[in-house]
Amino acid sequence: MARKIMFTKQEILNAALDITRESGFLAVTARAIGNRLGTSYRPICSFFENMSEVQNAVIKEANEIYQNYLKEDMSSGKYPPYKASGMAYIRFAKEEKELFKLLFMRDRSQEIIKENPQEMDALIGLINKQVNIDKEEARLFYLEMWAFTHGIASMIATNYLDFDESFVSQALTDGYEGLKCRYKNGDAR
């Protein structure tokens, strides 16, 4: 008679997410998940073929958590939508340091999909409308602003610095307004 499965796939995934949050992505092993659940690694094999499949599920779940940050901040009305996306990115780095590192600070050179093109296109469209520059300039503006935002988020995620929300908000405004002035004056290159 086969043993009854004691854990759901979501419980296994939640255990892997908790391990990632506490100890980083490299700590997610079948043994660590089993220990977290108070069992052996075998229940994991009931739902996942291998650890690569578990890891991909953790990455997908982490991305869904990040997408919820974006939706929440962009719909709150606290900041204009483009700025809200940067604030959400940095808030995610501050509140979910290890998930941020997993999504945005790992080697992605071997991955087929490296970013969400729809998300990027939507943000470039916001810049295009707000700054009234052509699509290519808006793309360059986005990339420069993203590099600036990623730098702040990375410093927070790695505990290098811990900026408060008001400083982050002012820094993003200053960066945005500086780029806007440069692009509007035709000094983009």
C-alpha positions in Angstrom: 0.0 0.0 0.0 1.4 3.4 -1.0 2.1 6.0 1.6 -0.2 8.9 1.7 1.4 12.2 0.7 1.8 14.3 3.8 2.7 17.6 2.1 1.3 19.6 -0.8 3.4 21.0 -3.6 2.7 24.5 -2.2 4.0 23.5 1.2 7.2 22.2 -0.3 7.6 25.4 -2.3 6.8 27.6 0.7 9.5 25.7 2.7 12.0 26.3 -0.2 11.0 30.0 -0.2 11.5 30.3 3.6 14.9 28.7 3.3 15.8 31.1 0.5 14.7 34.1 2.6 16.7 33.0 5.6 19.8 31.5 4.1 19.9 32.3 0.4 19.1 30.3 -2.7 22.2 28.1 -2.5 20.8 26.7 0.8 17.8 25.2 -0.9 18.5 21.5 -1.1 16.2 18.5 -0.9 17.6 17.7 2.6 17.1 21.3 3.8 13.5 21.2 2.6 12.9 17.9 4.2 14.4 19.1 7.5 12.2 22.2 7.3 9.1 20.0 6.8 10.2 17.5 9.5 10.6 14.7 7.0 13.0 13.2 4.6 13.6 14.5 1.1 11.3 11.9 -0.4 8.0 14.0 -0.4 9.7 16.4 -2.7 10.1 13.6 -5.3 6.3 13.2 -5.3 5.9 16.6 -6.9 9.2 17.6 -8.5 11.4 15.5 -10.8 14.6 17.0 -9.5 16.1 20.0 -7.6 16.3 22.0 -10.8 12.5 21.9 -11.1 12.3 23.0 -7.4 14.7 25.9 -8.0 12.8 27.0 -11.1 9.5 26.9 -9.1 11.2 29.1 -6.4 12.4 31.6 -9.0 8.9 31.7 -10.5 7.3 32.2 -7.0 9.8 34.9 -6.1 9.0 36.7 -9.4 5.3 36.5 -8.5 6.0 38.1 -5.1 8.0 40.9 -6.9 5.2 41.4 -9.4 2.8 41.9 -6.5 5.1 44.6 -5.1 5.0 46.3 -8.5 1.2 46.1 -8.8 0.7 47.3 -5.2 3.0 50.3 -5.5 1.9 51.3 -9.0 -1.7 51.2 -8.1 -1.4 52.9 -4.7 -1.2 56.4 -6.2 1.5 57.4 -3.7 3.9 58.0 -6.6 3.5 58.5 -10.3 3.5 55.1 -12.0 7.1 55.2 -13.4 8.5 56.3 -10.0 6.3 53.8 -8.2 8.0 51.0 -10.2 11.4 52.1 -9.0 10.1 52.5 -5.4 8.6 49.0 -5.6 11.9 47.6 -6.9 13.9 49.1 -4.0 11.2 48.2 -1.4 11.4 44.6 -2.6 15.2 44.7 -2.2 14.8 46.0 1.3 12.0 43.7 2.5 12.9 40.6 0.5 16.7 40.8 0.3 17.4 37.2 -0.6 14.6 37.0 -3.1 15.9 40.2 -4.7 19.3 38.7 -4.9 17.8 35.6 -6.5 16.0 37.5 -9.1 18.3 40.4 -9.9 21.8 39.6 -8.6 22.6 36.1 -10.0 24.4 35.0 -13.1 21.7 35.0 -15.8 24.0 34.6 -18.8 22.9 31.0 -19.5 19.1 31.8 -19.2 16.9 32.0 -22.3 14.7 34.7 -20.9 16.6 37.4 -19.1 13.9 40.1 -18.5 10.2 40.7 -18.9 9.9 42.5 -22.3 6.3 43.5 -21.7 7.2 45.1 -18.3 10.1 47.0 -19.9 8.0 48.1 -22.9 5.3 49.5 -20.6 7.9 51.5 -18.6 9.5 52.8 -21.7 6.1 53.8 -22.9 5.5 55.8 -19.7 8.9 57.6 -20.2 8.0 58.2 -23.9 4.8 60.0 -22.9 6.0 61.8 -19.8 9.2 63.2 -21.3 8.0 63.4 -24.9 11.0 61.9 -26.4 11.2 59.2 -29.1 11.1 55.5 -28.4 14.9 54.9 -28.7 15.7 57.8 -26.4 13.0 56.6 -24.0 14.7 53.1 -24.0 18.1 54.7 -23.3 16.5 56.8 -20.5 15.0 53.7 -19.0 18.3 51.8 -19.1 20.1 54.6 -17.4 17.4 55.1 -14.8 17.2 51.3 -14.2 21.0 51.2 -13.6 20.7 54.0 -11.0 17.7 52.3 -9.3 19.4 48.9 -9.4 22.5 50.4 -7.7 20.4 51.7 -4.8 18.5 48.4 -4.5 21.7 46.4 -4.6 23.3 48.4 -1.8 20.2 47.9 0.3 19.9 44.2 -0.5 23.5 43.6 0.5 23.3 45.7 3.6 26.0 48.0 2.2 23.8 51.0 3.0 20.3 51.3 4.3 18.5 54.3 2.8 15.1 55.3 4.1 12.1 55.8 1.8 12.3 59.6 1.8 15.9 59.5 0.6 15.2 56.9 -2.0 12.2 58.9 -3.3 14.3 62.1 -3.5 17.2 60.2 -5.2 14.9 58.7 -7.8 13.3 62.1 -8.4 16.7 63.8 -8.8 17.9 61.1 -11.2 14.7 61.2 -13.2 14.7 65.0 -13.4 18.4 65.1 -14.4 17.9 62.6 -17.2 14.7 64.4 -18.3 16.5 67.7 -18.5 19.4 66.1 -20.5 17.1 64.3 -22.9 14.7 67.3 -23.4 17.7 69.6 -24.2 18.9 67.2 -26.8 22.1 66.2 -24.8 21.3 62.5 -24.8 24.5 61.4 -26.5 
